[in-house]
Amino acid sequence: MNQKLIRKFIAGKCSPEELNIVMRWYYSEEALAEFGDKINELWNQKYQTDSQFRKQLVFQRINRKIYSDQNQIINTNNNRNYQNLKNRINWGWAAVISMILLSGLAFWFHNQWKSGPISVPIVENIIKSTTKGQKSTFFLPDGTKVKMNSASSLTFPERFEGPVRKIFLTGEAFFEVNRDTLKPFIVITEQVATKALGTSFNINSYADQQTVKVALVTGSVEVTNNNGHLILSPGEMAISYNNDSALSKKSYNASILAWRHDKIYFENANWQEVIHKLEMWYGVNFTIKNQKYNVDKLYNGEFKSLSLDLVLENMSFNKNFEYSIDGKEVLIEFKP
């Protein structure tokens, strides 16, 4: 990797082929091994009063963007796609690489490999996903067991290399982490990063919900967002309400983990929460009529391995409604 190409990258003038080269280099463990200490040193010089968390957050953002955009980078074939991708590049990339250039490290890097081409091992990403009404159980390359809830997606490398085991989650999943004290296990979501060594925990982070919840079952985890971090003990849950709010911690009840045991669990749930969970669980769409007769009513209930028809039949007596099911479409009509 030469200085000229990195400058072209920062200026946004790389061709798709050149962009591919830069991203493959930046994503490699070789680049991290060579520059990790130097980048940390430069950061500390520039932000001596900042917290360790801020430094970690930049790297989380960089790596999250690498994971999410890597395949599009490799497959970019025209200028319009390249421009769209360039506009989404995280500010952290340019900031860190600019620090390398300003310090003269890029020149040093160029000299280290000017005698020959760079050989970079490429680690492919795997994406596991579920649709509404689906659940999936599988193992990660390190032996960690994952049970993923409906409408969720998990991105992870085909093998874990380097100092951490880092994966990216949208939706909800339960992890039983294979212990490795030398390689922390990190789950990145939109709002928080959850770090563990060997433990079991649940993360709920759906894109259409404002909160992210991390519930610990065994072991210990560290949960981090833009405003700080928390250490959880078994039975505790961390909650992030948005990217800019402080994390909160409290005990959780059985409803948080009920889905793992094929249970639908409602506790003082409003009607919107009930419908959302049933749509996700059974993969259907609801149409509601006469909802004005159901305002401000809360629902409690628990169902295990029941059909949607039986669940709605049970609920209809309590909520006073009639229902019909036509394939994936469900009609509910409340009675006056």
TAHULIN-V514641 format. One record per pair of residues at least 24 apart in sequence whose ideal C-beta (glycine too) atoms are under 10 Angstrom apart, sorted by sequence separation. I is the first residue (numbers start at 0). J is the second residue. D is the distance in Angstrom with one decimal. If there is no record, write none. Layout:
i=I j=J d=D
i=I j=J d=D
//
This chain:
i=0 j=24 d=4.8
i=64 j=88 d=6.8
i=65 j=89 d=9.1
i=127 j=151 d=8.6
i=128 j=152 d=4.2
i=129 j=153 d=9.3
i=140 j=164 d=8.5
i=147 j=171 d=7.3
i=148 j=172 d=6.5
i=174 j=198 d=8.0
i=175 j=199 d=4.6
i=176 j=200 d=7.9
i=195 j=219 d=7.3
i=196 j=220 d=8.9
i=212 j=236 d=5.8
i=213 j=237 d=4.5
i=214 j=238 d=9.6
i=222 j=246 d=6.2
i=269 j=293 d=9.5
i=270 j=294 d=8.5
i=273 j=297 d=9.3
i=283 j=307 d=6.7
i=0 j=25 d=8.6
i=64 j=89 d=4.4
i=127 j=152 d=7.2
i=128 j=153 d=7.5
i=139 j=164 d=7.7
i=146 j=171 d=9.4
i=147 j=172 d=4.5
i=148 j=173 d=8.1
i=159 j=184 d=8.9
i=168 j=193 d=9.0
i=174 j=199 d=6.5
i=175 j=200 d=8.9
i=188 j=213 d=8.7
i=194 j=219 d=9.7
i=195 j=220 d=4.5
i=196 j=221 d=10.0
i=212 j=237 d=7.3
i=213 j=238 d=8.0
i=269 j=294 d=9.7
i=270 j=295 d=9.2
i=272 j=297 d=9.2
i=273 j=298 d=5.4
i=277 j=302 d=9.9
i=281 j=306 d=8.5
i=282 j=307 d=9.4
i=293 j=318 d=6.5
i=63 j=89 d=7.9
i=64 j=90 d=9.9
i=126 j=152 d=6.4
i=127 j=153 d=4.9
i=128 j=154 d=9.2
i=146 j=172 d=6.6
i=147 j=173 d=8.0
i=173 j=199 d=7.2
i=174 j=200 d=5.9
i=194 j=220 d=6.4
i=195 j=221 d=7.7
i=211 j=237 d=8.3
i=212 j=238 d=5.5
i=213 j=239 d=8.2
i=222 j=248 d=8.6
i=269 j=295 d=8.1
i=270 j=296 d=6.8
i=272 j=298 d=8.3
i=281 j=307 d=4.6
i=285 j=311 d=9.9
i=292 j=318 d=9.4
i=293 j=319 d=8.1
i=0 j=27 d=9.7
i=31 j=58 d=9.3
i=61 j=88 d=9.9
i=62 j=89 d=9.8
i=64 j=91 d=7.6
i=65 j=92 d=8.6
i=126 j=153 d=7.2
i=127 j=154 d=8.1
i=139 j=166 d=7.1
i=145 j=172 d=5.6
i=146 j=173 d=4.6
i=147 j=174 d=9.7
i=165 j=192 d=8.9
i=173 j=200 d=7.4
i=174 j=201 d=7.7
i=186 j=213 d=8.5
i=193 j=220 d=5.4
i=194 j=221 d=4.5
i=195 j=222 d=9.8
i=211 j=238 d=7.2
i=212 j=239 d=8.1
i=269 j=296 d=7.8
i=270 j=297 d=8.6
i=273 j=300 d=8.8
i=280 j=307 d=8.1
i=281 j=308 d=9.9
i=292 j=319 d=7.5
i=293 j=320 d=7.5
i=61 j=89 d=6.4
i=63 j=91 d=9.5
i=64 j=92 d=6.9
i=125 j=153 d=8.5
i=126 j=154 d=5.1
i=127 j=155 d=7.9
i=145 j=173 d=7.2
i=146 j=174 d=8.3
i=172 j=200 d=9.6
i=173 j=201 d=4.7
i=174 j=202 d=7.5
i=193 j=221 d=7.3
i=194 j=222 d=7.8
i=210 j=238 d=5.9
i=211 j=239 d=4.5
i=269 j=297 d=6.1
i=270 j=298 d=7.3
i=292 j=320 d=8.4
i=60 j=89 d=5.1
i=61 j=90 d=9.8
i=62 j=91 d=9.4
i=125 j=154 d=7.3
i=126 j=155 d=8.3
i=144 j=173 d=8.5
i=145 j=174 d=5.8
i=146 j=175 d=8.3
i=165 j=194 d=9.6
i=172 j=201 d=7.5
i=173 j=202 d=8.0
i=192 j=221 d=8.4
i=193 j=222 d=5.2
i=194 j=223 d=7.2
i=210 j=239 d=6.7
i=211 j=240 d=8.4
i=268 j=297 d=6.4
i=269 j=298 d=7.7
i=281 j=310 d=8.3
i=0 j=30 d=7.8
i=60 j=90 d=8.2
i=61 j=91 d=4.8
i=124 j=154 d=5.7
i=125 j=155 d=5.8
i=144 j=174 d=7.4
i=145 j=175 d=7.8
i=171 j=201 d=7.2
i=172 j=202 d=6.1
i=173 j=203 d=9.8
i=192 j=222 d=7.4
i=193 j=223 d=7.8
i=209 j=239 d=9.2
i=210 j=240 d=5.4
i=211 j=241 d=9.0
i=267 j=297 d=4.7
i=268 j=298 d=5.1
i=277 j=307 d=7.0
i=280 j=310 d=8.7
i=281 j=311 d=9.8
i=290 j=320 d=9.6
i=31 j=62 d=9.7
i=60 j=91 d=4.6
i=61 j=92 d=5.8
i=124 j=155 d=7.1
i=125 j=156 d=7.2
i=143 j=174 d=6.1
i=144 j=175 d=4.2
i=145 j=176 d=9.5
i=155 j=186 d=9.7
i=163 j=194 d=8.4
i=164 j=195 d=9.5
i=171 j=202 d=6.7
i=172 j=203 d=8.7
i=191 j=222 d=5.4
i=192 j=223 d=4.8
i=200 j=231 d=7.7
i=209 j=240 d=6.2
i=210 j=241 d=8.1
i=211 j=242 d=9.7
i=266 j=297 d=8.8
i=267 j=298 d=7.8
i=268 j=299 d=7.5
i=289 j=320 d=8.2
i=57 j=89 d=8.9
i=59 j=91 d=8.8
i=60 j=92 d=8.6
i=124 j=156 d=5.9
i=125 j=157 d=5.7
i=143 j=175 d=6.6
i=144 j=176 d=8.4
i=164 j=196 d=10.0
i=170 j=202 d=8.8
i=171 j=203 d=4.6
i=172 j=204 d=8.9
i=190 j=222 d=9.8
i=191 j=223 d=6.3
i=192 j=224 d=7.6
i=209 j=241 d=5.9
i=265 j=297 d=8.6
i=266 j=298 d=8.8
i=267 j=299 d=6.4
i=268 j=300 d=8.6
i=288 j=320 d=8.9
i=289 j=321 d=9.9
i=57 j=90 d=9.1
i=58 j=91 d=7.8
i=61 j=94 d=9.1
i=123 j=156 d=7.2
i=124 j=157 d=7.4
i=125 j=158 d=9.9
i=142 j=175 d=9.3
i=143 j=176 d=5.0
i=144 j=177 d=7.9
i=153 j=186 d=8.8
i=154 j=187 d=9.1
i=170 j=203 d=8.0
i=171 j=204 d=7.1
i=190 j=223 d=9.9
i=191 j=224 d=4.6
i=198 j=231 d=9.3
i=200 j=233 d=9.2
i=203 j=236 d=9.5
i=213 j=246 d=9.1
i=265 j=298 d=5.0
i=266 j=299 d=5.7
i=277 j=310 d=7.1
i=287 j=320 d=8.8
i=288 j=321 d=9.4
i=57 j=91 d=4.6
i=60 j=94 d=9.9
i=61 j=95 d=6.7
i=122 j=156 d=4.6
i=123 j=157 d=4.9
i=142 j=176 d=9.0
i=143 j=177 d=4.7
i=168 j=202 d=5.9
i=170 j=204 d=6.7
i=171 j=205 d=6.7
i=186 j=220 d=9.0
i=190 j=224 d=5.5
i=191 j=225 d=9.0
i=194 j=228 d=8.8
i=199 j=233 d=9.0
i=210 j=244 d=9.5
i=265 j=299 d=5.7
i=266 j=300 d=8.7
i=277 j=311 d=8.1
i=26 j=61 d=9.7
i=56 j=91 d=8.5
i=57 j=92 d=9.5
i=61 j=96 d=9.7
i=122 j=157 d=6.1
i=123 j=158 d=9.0
i=139 j=174 d=8.6
i=141 j=176 d=8.3
i=142 j=177 d=3.8
i=143 j=178 d=9.5
i=168 j=203 d=9.6
i=169 j=204 d=6.5
i=170 j=205 d=5.6
i=185 j=220 d=9.8
i=189 j=224 d=9.9
i=190 j=225 d=8.0
i=198 j=233 d=8.7
i=201 j=236 d=8.6
i=202 j=237 d=9.7
i=203 j=238 d=9.7
i=204 j=239 d=8.8
i=209 j=244 d=9.6
i=211 j=246 d=9.4
i=213 j=248 d=9.7
i=216 j=251 d=9.8
i=264 j=299 d=9.1
i=265 j=300 d=4.9
i=266 j=301 d=8.9
i=25 j=61 d=8.1
i=26 j=62 d=8.5
i=121 j=157 d=9.8
i=122 j=158 d=6.3
i=136 j=172 d=9.9
i=141 j=177 d=5.1
i=142 j=178 d=9.4
i=143 j=179 d=9.4
i=168 j=204 d=6.1
i=169 j=205 d=7.3
i=170 j=206 d=7.9
i=184 j=220 d=9.0
i=185 j=221 d=9.3
i=186 j=222 d=9.7
i=187 j=223 d=9.9
i=188 j=224 d=9.5
i=192 j=228 d=8.7
i=194 j=230 d=9.8
i=195 j=231 d=9.6
i=200 j=236 d=9.4
i=214 j=250 d=9.6
i=215 j=251 d=8.8
i=264 j=300 d=7.8
i=265 j=301 d=7.4
i=25 j=62 d=9.8
i=57 j=94 d=7.2
i=58 j=95 d=8.2
i=122 j=159 d=8.7
i=134 j=171 d=9.8
i=135 j=172 d=9.1
i=136 j=173 d=9.3
i=138 j=175 d=9.5
i=139 j=176 d=8.9
i=140 j=177 d=9.8
i=141 j=178 d=9.6
i=142 j=179 d=9.0
i=169 j=206 d=5.9
i=171 j=208 d=9.9
i=183 j=220 d=10.0
i=191 j=228 d=9.1
i=200 j=237 d=9.7
i=210 j=247 d=9.9
i=214 j=251 d=4.9
i=263 j=300 d=7.8
i=264 j=301 d=5.1
i=265 j=302 d=8.7
i=273 j=310 d=10.0
i=277 j=314 d=9.1
i=285 j=322 d=9.2
i=286 j=323 d=9.8
i=296 j=333 d=9.8
i=57 j=95 d=6.7
i=120 j=158 d=9.8
i=122 j=160 d=6.1
i=134 j=172 d=9.8
i=139 j=177 d=7.9
i=141 j=179 d=6.6
i=170 j=208 d=9.9
i=183 j=221 d=8.9
i=185 j=223 d=9.4
i=191 j=229 d=9.5
i=193 j=231 d=8.8
i=213 j=251 d=9.8
i=214 j=252 d=9.8
i=263 j=301 d=7.1
i=264 j=302 d=8.1
i=293 j=331 d=9.1
i=26 j=65 d=5.2
i=122 j=161 d=9.3
i=127 j=166 d=10.0
i=138 j=177 d=8.7
i=212 j=251 d=7.8
i=216 j=255 d=9.8
i=262 j=301 d=6.1
i=263 j=302 d=4.5
i=264 j=303 d=9.2
i=294 j=333 d=9.9
i=25 j=65 d=7.1
i=26 j=66 d=8.9
i=120 j=160 d=7.8
i=178 j=218 d=8.5
i=216 j=256 d=7.2
i=262 j=302 d=6.8
i=263 j=303 d=7.8
i=292 j=332 d=9.6
i=293 j=333 d=5.0
i=125 j=166 d=9.7
i=126 j=167 d=9.2
i=128 j=169 d=8.7
i=129 j=170 d=7.6
i=141 j=182 d=7.6
i=143 j=184 d=6.7
i=145 j=186 d=9.9
i=171 j=212 d=8.9
i=173 j=214 d=9.0
i=175 j=216 d=8.7
i=176 j=217 d=9.5
i=214 j=255 d=4.8
i=261 j=302 d=9.4
i=262 j=303 d=4.7
i=263 j=304 d=9.5
i=273 j=314 d=7.8
i=283 j=324 d=7.7
i=290 j=331 d=8.7
i=292 j=333 d=4.2
i=293 j=334 d=9.7
i=22 j=64 d=9.9
i=124 j=166 d=9.8
i=128 j=170 d=8.4
i=129 j=171 d=9.7
i=174 j=216 d=9.6
i=175 j=217 d=8.6
i=176 j=218 d=7.7
i=213 j=255 d=10.0
i=214 j=256 d=6.7
i=261 j=303 d=6.1
i=262 j=304 d=8.0
i=263 j=305 d=7.9
i=283 j=325 d=9.8
i=284 j=326 d=9.8
i=286 j=328 d=7.0
i=287 j=329 d=9.4
i=288 j=330 d=7.1
i=289 j=331 d=8.9
i=290 j=332 d=9.5
i=291 j=333 d=7.9
i=292 j=334 d=6.7
i=22 j=65 d=7.1
i=26 j=69 d=6.5
i=124 j=167 d=9.0
i=129 j=172 d=9.5
i=141 j=184 d=7.7
i=168 j=211 d=9.8
i=173 j=216 d=8.2
i=175 j=218 d=9.9
i=212 j=255 d=7.0
i=216 j=259 d=9.4
i=260 j=303 d=7.3
i=261 j=304 d=5.1
i=262 j=305 d=9.6
i=281 j=324 d=9.5
i=283 j=326 d=8.4
i=284 j=327 d=6.1
i=285 j=328 d=8.3
i=286 j=329 d=7.1
i=287 j=330 d=8.3
i=288 j=331 d=7.0
i=289 j=332 d=5.8
i=290 j=333 d=6.4
i=292 j=335 d=5.9
i=176 j=220 d=9.0
i=193 j=237 d=8.1
i=257 j=301 d=7.3
i=260 j=304 d=9.3
i=261 j=305 d=9.5
i=263 j=307 d=9.9
i=283 j=327 d=5.0
i=284 j=328 d=5.7
i=285 j=329 d=4.9
i=286 j=330 d=5.1
i=287 j=331 d=5.3
i=288 j=332 d=4.2
i=289 j=333 d=4.2
i=291 j=335 d=9.3
i=127 j=172 d=9.3
i=139 j=184 d=8.8
i=254 j=299 d=9.9
i=257 j=302 d=9.5
i=273 j=318 d=8.8
i=282 j=327 d=6.7
i=283 j=328 d=7.0
i=284 j=329 d=6.9
i=285 j=330 d=7.8
i=286 j=331 d=7.2
i=287 j=332 d=7.9
i=288 j=333 d=7.0
i=289 j=334 d=7.4
i=22 j=68 d=7.9
i=23 j=69 d=8.6
i=26 j=72 d=9.2
i=174 j=220 d=9.6
i=191 j=237 d=7.3
i=257 j=303 d=8.7
i=281 j=327 d=8.7
i=283 j=329 d=5.1
i=284 j=330 d=10.0
i=285 j=331 d=6.3
i=286 j=332 d=9.0
i=287 j=333 d=7.6
i=289 j=335 d=7.2
i=22 j=69 d=6.6
i=191 j=238 d=9.5
i=254 j=301 d=8.7
i=263 j=310 d=6.8
i=73 j=121 d=9.0
i=190 j=238 d=9.9
i=191 j=239 d=5.0
i=253 j=301 d=8.6
i=270 j=318 d=8.1
i=281 j=329 d=8.4
i=22 j=71 d=10.0
i=23 j=72 d=8.4
i=45 j=94 d=9.8
i=190 j=239 d=4.5
i=265 j=314 d=9.1
i=278 j=327 d=9.8
i=19 j=69 d=9.7
i=22 j=72 d=4.7
i=23 j=73 d=8.1
i=73 j=123 d=9.8
i=189 j=239 d=9.2
i=190 j=240 d=8.5
i=201 j=251 d=8.9
i=21 j=72 d=8.9
i=22 j=73 d=7.9
i=151 j=202 d=9.7
i=188 j=239 d=8.7
i=190 j=241 d=6.9
i=191 j=242 d=9.2
i=278 j=329 d=8.5
i=42 j=94 d=9.5
i=69 j=121 d=9.4
i=143 j=195 d=9.6
i=151 j=203 d=9.5
i=189 j=241 d=9.7
i=190 j=242 d=5.5
i=203 j=255 d=7.6
i=277 j=329 d=8.1
i=19 j=72 d=5.8
i=22 j=75 d=9.9
i=42 j=95 d=8.3
i=45 j=98 d=7.4
i=69 j=122 d=9.6
i=70 j=123 d=9.0
i=148 j=201 d=9.1
i=151 j=204 d=8.9
i=189 j=242 d=7.7
i=190 j=243 d=9.5
i=18 j=72 d=6.1
i=19 j=73 d=5.8
i=41 j=95 d=8.6
i=44 j=98 d=9.4
i=69 j=123 d=8.9
i=70 j=124 d=6.9
i=143 j=197 d=9.2
i=148 j=202 d=9.9
i=151 j=205 d=7.9
i=152 j=206 d=9.6
i=190 j=244 d=8.9
i=201 j=255 d=6.4
i=277 j=331 d=10.0
i=18 j=73 d=9.5
i=19 j=74 d=9.1
i=69 j=124 d=6.2
i=144 j=199 d=8.7
i=146 j=201 d=9.1
i=148 j=203 d=8.1
i=150 j=205 d=7.1
i=191 j=246 d=7.5
i=201 j=256 d=5.8
i=203 j=258 d=9.3
i=274 j=329 d=9.2
i=19 j=75 d=7.3
i=42 j=98 d=7.4
i=45 j=101 d=9.9
i=70 j=126 d=8.8
i=143 j=199 d=9.7
i=149 j=205 d=9.7
i=150 j=206 d=9.1
i=190 j=246 d=9.4
i=200 j=256 d=9.9
i=15 j=72 d=8.2
i=18 j=75 d=6.8
i=38 j=95 d=5.9
i=41 j=98 d=4.8
i=67 j=124 d=9.3
i=148 j=205 d=9.1
i=150 j=207 d=9.1
i=201 j=258 d=8.7
i=274 j=331 d=8.4
i=15 j=73 d=9.4
i=38 j=96 d=9.4
i=40 j=98 d=9.9
i=41 j=99 d=7.7
i=44 j=102 d=9.1
i=66 j=124 d=6.2
i=201 j=259 d=7.4
i=15 j=74 d=9.1
i=16 j=75 d=8.9
i=65 j=124 d=9.3
i=15 j=75 d=4.3
i=16 j=76 d=9.9
i=38 j=98 d=6.8
i=41 j=101 d=8.4
i=66 j=126 d=9.5
i=14 j=75 d=9.4
i=15 j=76 d=6.5
i=34 j=95 d=8.8
i=37 j=98 d=9.0
i=38 j=99 d=7.1
i=41 j=102 d=5.7
i=270 j=331 d=9.5
i=15 j=77 d=7.6
i=22 j=84 d=9.8
i=34 j=96 d=9.6
i=37 j=99 d=7.4
i=40 j=102 d=9.0
i=15 j=78 d=7.9
i=18 j=81 d=6.6
i=41 j=104 d=8.1
i=270 j=333 d=9.5
i=14 j=78 d=8.8
i=17 j=81 d=10.0
i=38 j=102 d=9.5
i=15 j=80 d=7.7
i=34 j=99 d=6.7
i=37 j=102 d=7.6
i=15 j=81 d=5.0
i=18 j=84 d=7.7
i=22 j=88 d=9.7
i=38 j=104 d=8.5
i=14 j=81 d=7.7
i=18 j=85 d=7.8
i=25 j=92 d=7.6
i=37 j=104 d=5.7
i=208 j=275 d=8.7
i=13 j=81 d=8.0
i=207 j=275 d=8.3
i=15 j=84 d=8.9
i=11 j=81 d=9.3
i=18 j=88 d=9.5
i=22 j=92 d=9.4
i=25 j=95 d=9.1
i=34 j=104 d=7.0
i=37 j=107 d=8.8
i=205 j=275 d=9.2
i=11 j=82 d=8.6
i=21 j=92 d=9.5
i=25 j=96 d=7.8
i=33 j=104 d=9.3
i=34 j=105 d=9.9
i=37 j=108 d=9.4
i=13 j=85 d=8.2
i=12 j=85 d=9.6
i=34 j=107 d=9.8
i=11 j=85 d=5.3
i=33 j=107 d=9.6
i=34 j=108 d=7.5
i=205 j=279 d=8.4
i=11 j=86 d=8.9
i=21 j=96 d=8.7
i=33 j=108 d=7.1
i=8 j=85 d=9.3
i=11 j=88 d=8.5
i=30 j=108 d=8.8
i=33 j=111 d=7.7
i=9 j=88 d=10.0
i=33 j=112 d=9.7
i=8 j=88 d=9.1
i=11 j=93 d=9.2
i=9 j=92 d=8.7
i=10 j=93 d=9.6
i=29 j=112 d=9.9
i=173 j=256 d=7.3
i=8 j=92 d=8.4
i=9 j=93 d=5.4
i=24 j=108 d=9.7
i=70 j=154 d=9.9
i=171 j=255 d=10.0
i=8 j=93 d=8.3
i=9 j=94 d=9.8
i=69 j=154 d=9.5
i=173 j=258 d=8.3
i=173 j=259 d=5.4
i=9 j=96 d=6.1
i=30 j=117 d=9.1
i=67 j=154 d=7.4
i=171 j=258 d=7.3
i=172 j=259 d=10.0
i=8 j=96 d=7.0
i=9 j=97 d=6.1
i=29 j=117 d=7.5
i=66 j=154 d=5.3
i=171 j=259 d=9.9
i=29 j=118 d=8.3
i=30 j=119 d=8.0
i=66 j=155 d=8.7
i=6 j=96 d=9.3
i=27 j=117 d=8.3
i=29 j=119 d=6.1
i=66 j=156 d=8.5
i=5 j=96 d=5.9
i=6 j=97 d=9.7
i=9 j=100 d=7.4
i=27 j=118 d=9.5
i=28 j=119 d=8.9
i=29 j=120 d=7.7
i=63 j=154 d=9.4
i=5 j=97 d=9.2
i=27 j=119 d=4.4
i=28 j=120 d=7.4
i=24 j=117 d=6.6
i=26 j=119 d=8.3
i=27 j=120 d=6.7
i=5 j=99 d=7.5
i=6 j=100 d=6.9
i=23 j=117 d=9.2
i=25 j=119 d=9.8
i=27 j=121 d=7.7
i=28 j=122 d=8.1
i=5 j=100 d=6.5
i=24 j=119 d=6.0
i=26 j=121 d=7.9
i=27 j=122 d=8.4
i=23 j=119 d=5.5
i=26 j=122 d=7.7
i=2 j=99 d=9.4
i=20 j=117 d=9.1
i=23 j=120 d=9.7
i=2 j=100 d=7.0
i=23 j=121 d=6.2
i=26 j=124 d=9.8
i=6 j=105 d=8.1
i=20 j=119 d=9.1
i=66 j=165 d=8.1
i=5 j=105 d=5.6
i=66 j=166 d=8.5
i=67 j=167 d=7.2
i=2 j=103 d=9.5
i=4 j=105 d=9.5
i=62 j=163 d=9.1
i=66 j=167 d=5.2
i=2 j=104 d=9.6
i=3 j=105 d=9.3
i=63 j=165 d=8.9
i=65 j=167 d=10.0
i=67 j=169 d=10.0
i=2 j=105 d=4.3
i=5 j=108 d=8.6
i=62 j=165 d=6.2
i=1 j=105 d=8.0
i=2 j=106 d=5.8
i=5 j=109 d=9.0
i=63 j=167 d=6.1
i=0 j=105 d=8.2
i=1 j=106 d=9.4
i=2 j=107 d=9.7
i=4 j=109 d=9.5
i=58 j=163 d=9.7
i=62 j=167 d=8.6
i=2 j=108 d=7.8
i=3 j=109 d=8.7
i=59 j=165 d=8.4
i=1 j=108 d=8.3
i=2 j=109 d=5.3
i=58 j=165 d=9.7
i=0 j=108 d=6.4
i=1 j=109 d=4.9
i=2 j=110 d=9.8
i=59 j=167 d=10.0
i=171 j=279 d=9.0
i=0 j=109 d=7.3
i=1 j=110 d=9.9
i=149 j=258 d=8.5
i=170 j=279 d=9.2
i=148 j=258 d=5.5
i=0 j=111 d=9.7
i=1 j=112 d=8.6
i=148 j=259 d=8.6
i=0 j=112 d=7.3
i=1 j=113 d=8.0
i=146 j=258 d=8.7
i=146 j=259 d=6.1
i=0 j=117 d=6.3
i=0 j=119 d=9.2
i=67 j=187 d=10.0
i=66 j=187 d=8.1
i=62 j=185 d=9.2
i=136 j=259 d=9.9
i=63 j=187 d=5.3
i=134 j=258 d=7.9
i=62 j=187 d=7.5
i=63 j=188 d=9.3
i=134 j=259 d=9.3
i=35 j=161 d=9.3
i=59 j=185 d=8.0
i=63 j=189 d=9.0
i=35 j=162 d=8.4
i=60 j=187 d=9.1
i=134 j=261 d=8.3
i=149 j=276 d=9.4
i=59 j=187 d=5.9
i=150 j=278 d=9.1
i=151 j=279 d=9.5
i=31 j=160 d=9.5
i=32 j=161 d=7.8
i=63 j=192 d=9.1
i=149 j=278 d=9.0
i=150 j=279 d=5.6
i=26 j=156 d=9.8
i=31 j=161 d=6.0
i=32 j=162 d=9.2
i=55 j=185 d=9.6
i=149 j=279 d=4.5
i=150 j=280 d=9.9
i=31 j=162 d=8.1
i=148 j=279 d=7.6
i=149 j=280 d=6.4
i=28 j=160 d=5.0
i=29 j=161 d=9.8
i=59 j=191 d=9.7
i=60 j=192 d=10.0
i=148 j=280 d=8.9
i=149 j=281 d=8.9
i=150 j=282 d=8.7
i=27 j=160 d=9.2
i=28 j=161 d=4.5
i=59 j=192 d=5.3
i=149 j=282 d=7.2
i=27 j=161 d=9.4
i=28 j=162 d=8.9
i=58 j=192 d=9.9
i=56 j=192 d=7.9
i=55 j=192 d=7.6
i=55 j=194 d=9.2
i=52 j=192 d=9.5
i=132 j=278 d=8.7
i=133 j=279 d=9.8
i=134 j=280 d=9.1
i=131 j=278 d=6.3
i=132 j=279 d=7.6
i=133 j=280 d=9.9
i=131 j=279 d=5.5
i=132 j=280 d=6.8
i=130 j=279 d=9.7
i=131 j=280 d=8.0
i=132 j=281 d=5.4
i=133 j=282 d=7.1
i=129 j=279 d=9.8
i=131 j=281 d=7.7
i=132 j=282 d=2.3
i=131 j=282 d=4.0
i=132 j=283 d=7.4
i=130 j=282 d=6.5
i=131 j=283 d=7.7
i=129 j=282 d=9.8
i=131 j=284 d=9.0
i=59 j=223 d=8.1
i=56 j=223 d=7.4
i=55 j=223 d=6.9
i=56 j=224 d=8.5
i=56 j=225 d=6.7
i=52 j=223 d=5.9
i=51 j=223 d=10.0
i=52 j=224 d=8.9
i=53 j=225 d=8.9
i=52 j=225 d=8.6
i=55 j=228 d=9.1
i=52 j=226 d=8.8
i=52 j=227 d=6.9
i=132 j=307 d=9.6
i=52 j=228 d=6.0
i=50 j=227 d=8.4
i=51 j=228 d=9.4
i=50 j=228 d=9.2
i=132 j=327 d=8.8
i=131 j=327 d=9.2
//
